[in-house]
Amino acid sequence: MTCVTVAISEDAVAWDAYVASHPHATPYHQHRWLGLLTKVFSHRLIPLAATRDGSYAGVFPLVLMNSRIFGRFLVSLPFVNYGGLLTDSEEVDRSLWLQATALAKEVKANFLEARHVQSHSFVALRKQHKVTMILDLVASIDGQWQAFDAKLRNQIRKAQRSGLTVRMGEAAEIRGFYEVFARNMRDLGTPVYSRQFFEEILSSLPETSTVFSVYSQQTIIASGIALSYRDTVQVPWAASH
């Protein structure tokens, strides 16, 4: 029998062990990431967990949001591209989904949004207008260089001839990153996340988060944050002058 409950902080080890074992997990399913969201934004975290015979059989992290534009809603997960269900079977999928929809009614949410990595047949309304672009990397640097098309290689050479340099770091680079990122968001008319959010990412995930910055002499002109998880590196936030 499948039992769905709201996980508590004491379940963090079991939660992360299940996430680590699931082939479709993302860095955002980790308990550390979920804790980061509540620490920085003070949103209500509702981590649903399904158990069977005392062991985890699925997780569905949800965050309750209140927005002046979108109203009150549940999302898995906010501020990032991925989240949603991780389960052992379609039966557990359905159990967690039904509990989530019941919860949405209970908290008077206008809607429930799940940013699943995989498609789920029982979800009635789907938005499929976005795609994820994945670049398979070659084992060697020379091989990867040759795998780039000629136009991209020329662009890289042009940057090198212009004297641009790349620095890779953590906390030391976050100030420059935030200056570039915040300026871009302002120019786009988009509210920017607090600097604390990015500082907490580097603090909470030090072994998997890195800041890459491009400099022209001593002036930063572009920067991004990369998150690595298993054999994949994502760049969720990047900006340039």
N, C-alpha and C positions, 0 to 999 in steps of 0.2 A: 504494500500500500504506500502511495506517495503522500507525504505530509509537507505542506507549504507553510513556512513561518517567516517572520522578520528576523533576520540574523542580528545578533548582538555583538558588541565589541569583543567579547570573549571567544567568539567564533572565528576571529580573524585568521588564525592559523589554518583551520579546516577550510575556510573560504579560499584562501590563497593556494592551498594545496590542490583544491579542485580546479581552480582557474589554471594553475600551472600544468595540470594534466590534460586540459581540454585543447584539442587541435585548433579551434577557432577563437581562442581567447585573444584579447588585445591588452596592451598595457593599462588601458582605462578600466578594465575589470578588476584590477588588483585593489586590495583593501587600502593600500597606501594612497592610491589615487582618489578613492572615494573619501578617505579621511581628509585629504587635501581640499576637496570641494567644500566640505562642511566647515573647515577651519578658515578658509579665505572668504567664502561667500555667505556662510551661515544659512545655507539652504537646508531644508529637511531631507535627510537621506533615508530611504526606505529600501534596504537590501533584502529582497525576497530570496529565500533559499528553500529548495526542495530536498527532502531527505527520504531515503528508503532503507529500512532496516538499520537505521542509525547512521548511515553514511550519506554524504552529499550526492545528489543525483542531478542537480541543476541550480543555477543562480540567475537572478534577474535584478540588477541594481537599478533603482529608480530614485529620481530626485524631484521633489515638489517645487515648482517654480511659480513665482508671481510676477507677471510682466504687465507694464502699462499698455503694451501693444497687443500681446497675445493672451493676456488674462492669466488665469490659474490653470496649470497643466502639469502632468507627470511626464518626465522624459528620461530615457536611458540612451545616452547620457548627455548632459549639457556641455557646451563649449568645445566639444570635439566631434569628430566625424563618426565614431563608432561606439557601440555599446550593445544593448539588447540581451537576448537570451543566450545562455550557454547551458545545454542539457545533454543527458544521455540518450533521450528518446523523444519521439513525437508525443507520447503520452505525458511525459514530464513537461514538454513544451506547452501543451494545452493546459495543464494544471496551473503552471505559473502564469500563463496569459490570462486565464479566467480569474485568478486571484488578483492580478494587476488591474483588470477592468473593474472588478468589484471594489477595489481600493480607490480607483479613480472616482467612482460614484460616492464613496464614503467621504472623501476629502473635498468633494464638490469641484473636481477638476473639469475643465471644459473639454479636454481631450487627453489622450495618451499617445505619446510618440516614442517609438523604439527604433534605434538606429542599428538594426541587425547587420551582422556581417554576412549572414546567409538568408536566403528567402524562406519564408514560412507559409505554407499553403493555407493555413487556417486564418491568416490575417486578412480581413475583408478589404480594407482600404490600403493601397500601397502607392508610394511615390517612387518612381524609378527614373527620374529625370537627371540624376547625378551618377557619375561613374568614378571609379577609383583607377588611377593609372599606376601600374607597377612596372618597374624596370628591373629585369633580371640582370644581376651583376656577374661579370666574368671573374675567374679566380685570380688573375694577375692584373697588375696596373697597366702593363703594355697591351694586354688583351682587351681590357676595358676601353682604353684609348682608341683602339682600332674599331671597337664596336660602336663608338659614337659616329654619327654621320659627319660628312665633310664640313657642313655648315657649322655644326656645333664645335668641331675642332678649331675651325677658323676663329670663332668667337672667343674661345678660350685663349688661343694664341694672341689675339688682339688685346685681351685683358692683361696677359703677361707682358706684352711689349709696352703697355701703358704703365707698367710698374705697380699694378695692383697686387696686394698680398693678402693672404688668408690667415687669420688667427683662430685657433680653436681653444676654448677654455670653458670655464664654468662661471662662478660668481663674478670673476673679474671682468667678464664681457657682458654681463647682464645689463649694466647701465647703458652702454652704447646701443645694445639691441633695443632696449625700451625706448630710447630717444627716437630711433628711426621708426620703430613700429608705431609708437603713439602719434608721431607726426603724420604718418600715412593714414592712420585711422581718422585723425582729425580732418585731413584733406578729403577723405571719402565721406565725411559726415557720419561716421560710425562711432558709437561710444566705445572707448578702449577699456580693456581689463586693467585692473590695478597692477602696479609693478610687483606687489607682494605675491600675486598669483604665479608669476614666472619665477620669482625667487623661491617660492615653496616647491615648485616643480624640481628645481635643481637640488633643493635641500632634501626633499622626500625621495627622489629617484636619482641619487648622485652617480650610481654606476651605469645608468642607461640614458642620461640626459646630457646634452652638450650644446654649447653655443658656438656657432660658426659666424665669423665676421669678416667682411672684406674691407680693406683699407686702401685709400689713395694717400700715400705718404702716411701722415698720422691722423687722417680724417676718416672716420667710419662712413661708408657709403651704402652698405648692405649688411644684413644680419638675419640669422634664423636660428631656431631651436630644433634640434634633432632628437628624437626619441627612438632608441633601439629596443627591440623586444624579439627574442629568439633570433631568427635569421633575417629580420626585416628592420629597416630604418625608415622612419617617417619624419617628415618636416611639417608639422602642423601650423607653425607660425613663422613667417618670413616677410621681410620688407626691404625696400631699397629707396634711395633718394631718386 
